[in-house]
Amino acid sequence: MVYEKKMILNGDPDDEEEEEEEEEEEEEEEDLVDPLDTVREKCEKTEHCVHTRERLEECENRVGSRSNTAEDCTEELFDFLHARDHCVAHKVFHSVK
């Protein structure tokens, strides 16, 4: 029982090694970039996506300027996401091996 308390207080050497390995793995994972995010960023710059994004922002500004309104921008958000995802669907598989 005394030995167990010392291990808890002092820490198990195996635990320290595991923590170092986990930190190294986390550092390696940070370097990975999701290809979907990259393709989404490119697609958001296309003409159709820019147009739907502008409509969404106009709606958000209009709704945000009013203190009491039942209007929301759900339709504009769905239009933007649909346009972006339509573009992504055609491009994402070319970047994934």
C-alpha positions as CSV (number, residue, x, y, z in Angstrom):
1,M,0.0,0.0,0.0
2,V,2.8,2.4,0.8
3,Y,4.4,1.5,-2.6
4,E,1.2,2.4,-4.4
5,K,1.0,5.7,-2.7
6,K,4.5,6.5,-3.7
7,M,3.7,5.6,-7.3
8,I,0.7,7.9,-7.3
9,L,2.6,10.8,-5.7
10,N,5.8,10.3,-7.7
11,G,4.2,9.1,-10.9
12,D,4.9,5.9,-12.8
13,P,7.9,6.1,-15.2
14,D,5.8,4.3,-17.8
15,D,3.2,7.0,-17.6
16,E,5.8,9.7,-18.3
17,E,6.9,7.8,-21.4
18,E,3.4,7.4,-22.6
19,E,2.7,11.1,-22.1
20,E,5.8,12.0,-24.2
21,E,4.7,9.6,-27.0
22,E,1.2,11.2,-27.0
23,E,2.7,14.7,-27.2
24,E,4.8,13.6,-30.2
25,E,1.7,12.1,-31.9
26,E,-0.2,15.3,-31.4
27,E,2.5,17.3,-32.9
28,E,2.6,15.0,-36.0
29,E,-1.2,15.3,-36.3
30,E,-1.1,19.1,-36.3
31,D,0.7,19.0,-39.6
32,L,-2.1,17.2,-41.4
33,V,-4.5,19.3,-43.5
34,D,-8.0,18.1,-44.3
35,P,-8.3,18.2,-48.1
36,L,-12.0,18.9,-47.7
37,D,-11.3,22.2,-46.0
38,T,-8.9,23.2,-48.8
39,V,-11.4,22.4,-51.5
40,R,-14.2,24.2,-49.6
41,E,-12.0,27.4,-49.5
42,K,-11.4,27.2,-53.2
43,C,-15.1,26.6,-54.0
44,E,-16.2,29.5,-51.9
45,K,-14.2,31.8,-54.3
46,T,-16.2,30.7,-57.3
47,E,-18.7,33.1,-58.9
48,H,-21.9,31.3,-57.8
49,C,-20.7,30.8,-54.2
50,V,-19.6,34.4,-53.9
51,H,-23.1,35.5,-55.1
52,T,-24.9,33.3,-52.6
53,R,-22.5,34.3,-49.8
54,E,-23.3,38.0,-50.6
55,R,-27.0,37.2,-50.3
56,L,-26.4,35.5,-47.0
57,E,-24.4,38.4,-45.6
58,E,-27.1,40.9,-46.8
59,C,-29.7,38.9,-45.0
60,E,-27.6,38.7,-41.8
61,N,-27.0,42.4,-41.9
62,R,-30.7,43.1,-42.4
63,V,-31.8,40.8,-39.6
64,G,-29.1,42.0,-37.3
65,S,-30.1,45.6,-37.7
66,R,-33.6,44.9,-36.5
67,S,-34.4,44.5,-32.8
68,N,-37.6,42.5,-33.2
69,T,-38.1,40.4,-36.3
70,A,-39.3,36.9,-37.1
71,E,-37.1,36.7,-40.2
72,D,-34.1,34.4,-40.3
73,C,-31.6,33.6,-43.0
74,T,-32.1,29.9,-43.2
75,E,-33.0,29.9,-46.9
76,E,-29.9,32.0,-47.8
77,L,-27.7,29.8,-45.6
78,F,-29.0,26.6,-47.3
79,D,-28.5,28.2,-50.7
80,F,-24.9,29.0,-49.9
81,L,-24.1,25.6,-48.5
82,H,-25.8,23.9,-51.4
83,A,-23.7,25.9,-53.9
84,R,-20.5,25.3,-52.1
85,D,-21.2,21.6,-51.5
86,H,-22.1,21.1,-55.2
87,C,-18.8,22.5,-56.2
88,V,-17.0,20.5,-53.6
89,A,-18.6,17.2,-54.7
90,H,-17.1,17.6,-58.1
91,K,-13.6,18.4,-56.9
92,V,-12.9,16.6,-53.6
93,F,-12.3,13.2,-55.0
94,H,-9.5,14.4,-57.3
95,S,-7.5,15.5,-54.3
96,V,-8.0,12.3,-52.3
97,K,-5.8,9.4,-53.1
